[in-house]
């Protein structure tokens, strides 16, 4: 049984699962699909071709699925897909994709989006990420799993953040941040490894030591970056080192580190 406030507007065609709660003055558009157990607070707008999974918690005044803030958008068939168990706090703004970016904005599972977070068109976000208040993702940004972005931090369009990246608050990210790294500053540069995150996630100390060694080889010894990354990718037997090296080899916007 769903619990829908009498002042909520559910347009004909919207598909609702079971045990959904919808608060006062919320509007759900005709092309929206919402999974079981999702809670939506008052004064929320969910529109467009938007699919929301199970057990999400969406707070007041969120705007989910409104058209992209892209002047090239001309009413094409685009969508926003959100997974399960996400917390989407007050005054957040999520946009669907555009034709130029694959037509889909995709968000995974178990993420926290604090107040005023913006996820722009064609972003791809993994699982278990945290975006603090005022984090701003421009179009085509990609965030892997376990990414943490501090408050009031903008991320430039087309940037990629690797697995378990942490970005300090009030930074400005204009280049790609490799997996397991800590970045901070305006403009953001690498400040080392996200060791706290690594210790929480990895039980095997050998994995952490291998990543530390690879980071030093890549960013602290002054060697040619691409050559070191290629050698690590080809010779290392550690999957996390290979992930780090592969990211560096495939970067399009470059890596912001201080060359010696």
Secondary structure, DSSP 4 states (H G I P E B T S, - for coil): --EE-TT-EE-TT-EE-SS-EE-TT-EE-TT-EE-TT-EE-TT-EE-SEEEE-SS-EE-TT-EEEEPPS-TT--S---EEEE-SS-EE-TT-EEE---GGGTSEEEE-SS-EE-TT-EE-TT-EE-SS-EE-TT-EE-TT-EE-TT-EE-TT-EE-TT-EE-TT-EE-TT-EE-SBB-TTEEEEEBTEEEEEE-HHHHHHH---HHHHHHHHHHHHHHHTS---HHHHHHHHHHH---HHHHHHHHHHHH-SS-B-----
